[in-house]
Structures are given as C-alpha cells and as structure tokens.
Amino acid sequence: MRYISTRGKAPDLSFEEAMLTGLARDGGLYLPESIPTLSTAEIKALHGLSYEEAAFAIMRPFIGDTFTDAEFRALIAKAYEGFGHKARAPLVQLESGHFLLELFHGPTLAFKDFAMQLIGQMFQAALSRSGKRVTIVGATSGDTGSAAIEAFRGLDNVDVFILYPHGRVSEVQRRQMTTPSESNVHTLAMTGDFDDCQARVKDMFNDFDFRDSVSLAGVNSINWGRVLAQVVYYFTSAVSLGAPERKVSFTVPTGNFGDIFAGYIAKQMGLPIDRLVVATNQNDILHRCLTTSDYKPDGVVPSISPSMDIQVSSNFERALFEAYGREGAPVAQLMDELKAGGFSVSQGALQALQESYDSGRCSEEETSATIAKVLAESTELLCPHSAVGAKVASEHMQADTPMITLATAHPAKFPDAVEAASGIRPPLPARMSDLFERDERVTRVENDLAAIQALIKDRIRS
Ligand SMILES: *Cc1c(COP(=O)(O)O)cnc(C)c1O
C-alpha cells in the first residue's frame, strides 16, 4: 500500500513514512493510492467483535508491512486500555431513529483520543525499532493538544510542542495541556487564534532546513494515521444498527474535516452509509462552500464550541482531491488561491462534493437550546460540539434510515457553556477529578515564527 500527496508533487510513501511525516513536502496531505474495500461478508463478520478486534480487521489493509499482525494487535490493545468505557465507543439512543455515538470516554474526554492514543503507540514502536527521534509540533484549538500530550508524554524518542491560542481554550482544555510534568512536553500559549497557530506550524513544515534539523513530525488531524483510526467507529456503530443489511447516516460536528473524512473513507471501503452530514457552528465556511462553491475565510468568531472555531479546514483538501478526480494540480492551484484570500470550486467538483456530503449550521442560541432540549427529552447531557451535531442531524433525518450523531467531547470539558444552557454543571469523571489542583507549566509566545523555531531548537534533547 503506497500513499500519494493531494498536490501530486511529493514522493509516494509507505504507511510508516506517511504517518511519521504528517504533511507532504509539496504542502499536500497523504492518501492511499487506492482505497481497500471490505466485502459484505467481511463487514458482517464484524458483528459481535470487540472494538479492538474490529479495529484490527478494518485498519489492517492500510498498514502494509509496517507492523506484523501480532504487533499491530498489541498496539491497538494498548491504545484503548486507558478508556473509561469497555465498549470504547458506546452508542446510545436519543429518540426514535436518532443515535448518539459517545466518543468521549478516552483519557482527555474527546474523540481525538481514539486516533492519538493509537498513533502514540505506533510512533513509539516505529521509532524504537529505528533508533530515530522526532520533534512533534502541533497546533490545537484545545482538544488535539491535550490528546497529543497525553499520548506522547514521557516517550523516549519524542519531544512534543503544542501551540494553542492564548485565552481561547476552556480551562479544562488548558489544564489538560499545562499540568503534565514530563520534560518532553512543551506547551506554548501563542498570541492569536487557532488559524494563526496552524499557520505557524505549516510554516515550520515548509521550512525544510528547520524541518530536517529537528526531524519534525506532525500529528495534527492531517496525519493519515489519525484519519485511519477514526474510520473504525463508523463501522462499529453502523454494524451495531444492522449494517451491512441496513443503511445508516452520520452527522459529524466538523472543524478540520478529519472526522467526517474518515466517514467518507468508511463509505469508500464499502460501508453502506447513506448521508454524511457536515455540522458547523457559526464559523460556517464549510457549510457555505458546500452550498455555494465559495471558500472565502472571513475571520473566526469565537463560539461556545471552540474546537470547531476554524476557517482554514485542513483536511478539506483531501475532499477536494477526491472531488477533482484525484488530480493534484487543481488542488495545488486552489491552495495557492486560498493564500491570496479564497477560492471557488468548479461546478463539477461542487457536484461531487454534494454527492458525498450534506451540511448544516447551528447558531449559538440553537446550540444552547439543543443542550437543554436533548437533556429534557433523553437525559443525555451534550457538550456544545455534540449539540451542534444533534441540531443539524435533526434537520437531516430521513424515515427508515437511522441517524448517528457523533458526540465528540464530554460535557465536563466545557462546563461553563453546558451549565449556562442546562443549569447543570457536569462533573469531571472521577479518574481526573484532581485536575484543578495540579500545577500548571506553560510558555507564552508571540505569533513570531523565528522566535518559536529558536525556542524549539533550544528545548529539544539531543
Ligand atoms: C476536533 C474537534 C471537532 C472537529 O473535528 P474535525 O476532525 O477537526 O472536523 C469537533 N468537536 C470536538 C470536541 C473536537 O475536539
């Protein structure tokens, strides 16, 4: 299995290389050269398997000879052992035909643990085999950073630097990033918003001297290994509702387009998914693009679902590559136009995108109202991101096709917004109830590439 860049100008890589690199050297993102499929019989055979067994069967065709079967099984087992729920990704019913996939039982209470815990294991296994070390640099709107730190803290061959927008993450998110005491963890609070943080990380990857001198590795949601790990729960949840005999639809609270793109991959692999619905908050650039063809960033407006406060949605590039018939040149052209202010997708590509994705937007008032409504009708307390999903899902339900909304974070990660909406302040699970007593450690930095690069070079262990 080889991996190709969405911009068509970087060398093909193996799974191991694509995972350890993150971003391609032509600025593109890696995708498998062809997407393996599971037969109807193979999907049926997932019935009754544990999450780990299903994960092995679904991901195995993508990893080539990077790990033996026994190694890969062991890595999967370790990745999910720290989750607070045996089922890993339990499905609960909200109302007739509408289900919630709880993806927040991992160590940092957001769905990003599913991918990050696994790539932490895979990085460690690959690096200890080769004796190499890497410097992981990532930008976060809150959840990626804590998930990455949790997955890589204390690992011998890795330093991890996380840039988050100063003052723009919730207190729980911040504390999850600033309280780990391991010396290979470096948390940087940067002046600016998430898109600024993400832009500086991209700059570092495009500075090849710097990139090579510190062995830069990316674990942001563009990392193919992360997308792959997220494919699994589309299968397990659909199968538990009757796939492959019965179609299901999904609604996904979306920011960087990684999670919903994993759903697209599941569908390409043969999972009978009817509709994939992109749910955005008031930062609705994806919804606007999918309905009008125009992708024109106009500034982030902070919301109560901050992990989706994004205008430059990095994995959308993968969807564009698919919509342009897997041609790198038009994608590279659009990305150049984006640097100059924005782009419009062609009519053909818009049609292709609309065949794959529906979309909807949820305002701040609707988000709060949905938290209250779902609590009253089902006893489930949603985080604001999951509420955005539930609201948009309710507008896309179709008779006879179950709708699964992805619950992307635990309500206790966003206690202020949840309390304001519902009157209930959700407590942290017992296993992390001392979070507010631990000491914090964080470095303030300006939005200044050279200064951040100097700090990284200074801090890494050689
Ligand atoms: C990251 C995140 C999202 C958005 O996921 P993408 O894969 O970036 O689209 C939604 N909700 C929560 C809670 C998140 O942490």
The ligand as a Gaussian input file, in Angstrom:
#p B3LYP/6-31G(d) Opt

LIG

0 1
 C      -11.548000      18.482000      16.951000
 C      -12.964000      18.536000      17.381000
 C      -14.014000      18.660000      16.457000
 C      -13.763000      18.818000      14.971000
 O      -13.217000      17.651000      14.393000
 P      -12.503000      17.727000      12.975000
 O      -11.977000      16.363000      12.735000
 O      -11.425000      18.746000      13.128000
 O      -13.521000      18.152000      11.987000
 C      -15.308000      18.630000      16.924000
 N      -15.574000      18.522000      18.246000
 C      -14.592000      18.409000      19.155000
 C      -14.961000      18.298000      20.590000
 C      -13.258000      18.408000      18.767000
 O      -12.293000      18.279000      19.678000

